[in-house]
Amino acid sequence: MDNKGFVFFDLMLTVSVIGILAAVAIPAYSDYMTKSQVAESSLLVVTVKKAIGDYYAYHGRFPANNQAAGVAEQIMGHYVSRVEVNNGVIEVSFGERSHAKIAGHTLRLQPVVKENAWVGIVNWSCSSTVEKKYLPKFCRK
């Protein structure tokens, strides 16, 4: 007998391999998408961090709000609902469009000025309610 075609065992093996691949790929892709949505915050705060550093270099203190820092009152992205400056601290809030793992969470960037440093050198410390594995590299320390 010369059978040409798939038998039941061949089909079941193919379906199980595809199922195993999907079980590995879907969570990895979900994590990748969440990380990319958090990465949007990094793009939005680059100019805000620069503005706060410039403000500190000129005034010797941190700006009270977005307007004092010289940035837009409403800064938002597709996944970030707002970026707000409060006494030099940058607070990023993730909105409803973002993945359920980060929606409603915040990312805070606190300015840090070291003693005896040149005027205007501002470093940033990061704290967040977002799971550590989704944070940008500079926040995972």
C-alpha positions as CSV (number, residue, x, y, z in Angstrom):
1,M,0.0,0.0,0.0
2,D,1.4,3.3,-1.0
3,N,-0.5,6.0,1.0
4,K,0.1,9.6,-0.1
5,G,-1.0,12.2,2.4
6,F,-1.1,12.8,6.1
7,V,-2.2,10.3,8.6
8,F,-3.8,11.1,11.9
9,F,-0.5,10.9,13.8
10,D,1.2,13.4,11.4
11,L,-1.6,15.9,11.9
12,M,-1.6,15.6,15.7
13,L,2.2,16.0,15.8
14,T,1.9,19.2,13.6
15,V,-0.9,20.6,15.8
16,S,1.0,19.9,19.0
17,V,4.3,21.6,17.7
18,I,2.3,24.6,16.6
19,G,0.6,24.8,20.0
20,I,4.0,24.6,21.9
21,L,5.4,27.3,19.7
22,A,2.4,29.5,20.3
23,A,2.6,28.9,24.1
24,V,6.1,30.3,24.1
25,A,5.7,33.1,21.5
26,I,2.6,34.8,22.8
27,P,3.8,35.7,26.3
28,A,7.1,36.8,24.9
29,Y,5.4,39.0,22.4
30,S,3.1,40.4,25.1
31,D,6.2,41.4,27.2
32,Y,7.8,42.9,24.2
33,M,4.7,45.1,23.4
34,T,4.5,46.2,27.1
35,K,8.2,47.2,27.1
36,S,7.8,49.2,23.9
37,Q,4.8,51.0,25.3
38,V,6.9,51.9,28.4
39,A,9.7,53.1,26.1
40,E,7.4,55.8,24.8
41,S,7.8,57.5,28.1
42,S,11.6,57.8,27.6
43,L,11.0,59.6,24.3
44,L,8.5,62.0,25.9
45,V,10.7,63.0,28.9
46,V,13.9,63.6,27.0
47,T,13.1,67.3,26.4
48,V,11.5,67.7,29.8
49,K,14.7,66.4,31.5
50,K,16.8,68.8,29.4
51,A,14.5,71.7,30.3
52,I,14.7,70.9,34.0
53,G,18.5,70.7,33.9
54,D,18.7,74.0,32.1
55,Y,16.3,75.6,34.6
56,Y,18.4,74.3,37.5
57,A,21.6,75.6,35.9
58,Y,20.1,79.1,35.5
59,H,18.1,79.4,38.7
60,G,19.8,77.1,41.1
61,R,16.5,75.4,41.9
62,F,14.0,73.1,40.2
63,P,10.9,74.4,38.3
64,A,7.5,74.2,40.1
65,N,5.5,72.9,37.0
66,N,5.5,72.3,33.3
67,Q,5.1,76.0,32.5
68,A,8.0,77.1,34.7
69,A,10.2,74.4,33.1
70,G,9.3,75.9,29.7
71,V,7.6,72.7,28.4
72,A,4.1,72.2,27.1
73,E,1.3,72.0,29.7
74,Q,-0.1,68.8,28.2
75,I,2.5,66.2,27.1
76,M,1.0,62.9,26.1
77,G,1.6,60.1,23.7
78,H,-0.4,57.1,22.4
79,Y,0.2,55.1,25.6
80,V,1.2,57.8,28.0
81,S,-1.7,59.9,29.3
82,R,0.3,62.7,30.8
83,V,3.8,63.9,31.7
84,E,3.8,66.4,34.6
85,V,6.6,68.3,36.3
86,N,6.1,69.0,40.1
87,N,9.0,70.7,41.8
88,G,11.5,69.2,39.4
89,V,10.0,65.6,39.7
90,I,8.7,64.2,36.4
91,E,5.7,62.0,36.7
92,V,4.6,59.9,33.8
93,S,1.2,58.3,33.9
94,F,0.2,55.4,31.5
95,G,-3.3,55.6,30.1
96,E,-6.1,53.3,29.1
97,R,-4.6,52.5,25.7
98,S,-1.6,50.9,27.2
99,H,-1.3,47.2,28.1
100,A,-3.2,46.1,31.2
101,K,0.1,45.4,33.0
102,I,1.0,49.2,32.9
103,A,-2.4,51.0,32.5
104,G,-2.9,53.3,35.4
105,H,0.6,53.0,36.7
106,T,3.2,55.8,37.0
107,L,6.9,56.3,36.5
108,R,8.6,59.0,38.5
109,L,12.0,60.6,37.7
110,Q,13.5,62.4,40.6
111,P,16.3,64.9,39.9
112,V,19.5,64.4,41.9
113,V,22.3,66.9,42.2
114,K,25.5,65.7,43.8
115,E,27.4,67.8,46.3
116,N,30.4,69.6,44.8
117,A,29.2,69.0,41.3
118,W,29.3,71.5,38.5
119,V,26.2,73.7,38.4
120,G,23.6,72.3,36.2
121,I,24.6,68.7,36.3
122,V,21.4,66.8,37.1
123,N,21.2,63.1,37.4
124,W,17.9,61.2,37.6
125,S,16.7,58.4,39.9
126,C,13.7,56.4,38.9
127,S,10.9,54.9,40.8
128,S,7.8,53.2,39.5
129,T,4.7,51.2,40.1
130,V,5.4,49.3,36.9
131,E,7.0,45.9,37.2
132,K,10.8,46.1,37.0
133,K,11.2,43.9,33.9
134,Y,9.2,46.4,31.8
135,L,11.1,49.5,32.8
136,P,13.7,51.2,30.6
137,K,17.3,50.2,31.4
138,F,18.2,53.4,33.2
139,C,15.3,52.6,35.7
140,R,16.3,48.9,36.4
141,K,19.3,49.7,38.6
